[in-house]
């Protein structure tokens, strides 16, 4: 029996949410950077997209109904749209979010996604605003500074232990020669 492991290294095809018409979404995004089903507050989300653009973040917002499974399909959709639209793409469902950006790091995107999730149906503008606000907010923790402080602390501790050990050895040697 021969087993081929080549399929392990092939990327999986993007899985878009069910009933997704990518070309219709791209057309809908053209006028105000928002693609959403009827009945969704497109004006509110268009204002958020414009505000983001005014702050240097070219944002496209897509709303899909329900919570399509798997939730990773939202990120796949954002990636597909991002390849055409460029900039940053936020895809919202009732409780989940998926993102893509050609200028913002994955870490920042996922941090901003977390505040946009679980807003519920009909709160797309609120979720998009929370997403943009988190993107505009700098990291509160400088990991470089934290690493530097920990490294300096470790050097001080090691140096202190070396001094203590040297003094103890000198006292033991002095005691041994005095005896």
C-alpha positions, 0 to 999 in steps of 0.5 A: 500500500502506497501512501502519498503525503503530498496532499499534506502540503497543499493549501486548502481551497478557500471556503466561502460562506454559503450562498456567497456571490463574490462578484455581486459583493464587489459591485456592492462595495464600489459605491460606499465600501459596504456590502450588506443584505437589505435591511442592514444599516449600510449608511451607518457602516458607510460612515464608519468606512469613511471615518476609517479612510479619513484616519488612513485605513482604507476599509471595506465592510461586508455583512453576511447573514447568520453565522456561517460554518465554519467561522473561518469562511469569513476570513476566507471571504475577506481574503478573496475580497482583499485581493480585488479591493486592497486595503483592509476588509472586515467581514461580519456575521451575527457573532463572528468576524473575519479580516484581511489587510495588506497593510495591517499585521495579523496580530492587530487585526485579530486583536480588533476582531475580538472587540467586533465579535458577539455584537448580534444581528443588526449591530454591524455599524457598532461592531465595525466602529469597535473594530476601527477604534481598536485598530487606531488604538496603539498597543498598551504594552511594548513587548520590546520594553518588557523583554528589555526589562526582564533581560536586565533584571535577569542580568542583575540577578545573575551578577548579584549571585556571582558577587555573593558566591565570590564573597562566600568563596573568599571567606571560606578560603580566608577561614581555611588559611587562618586555621 
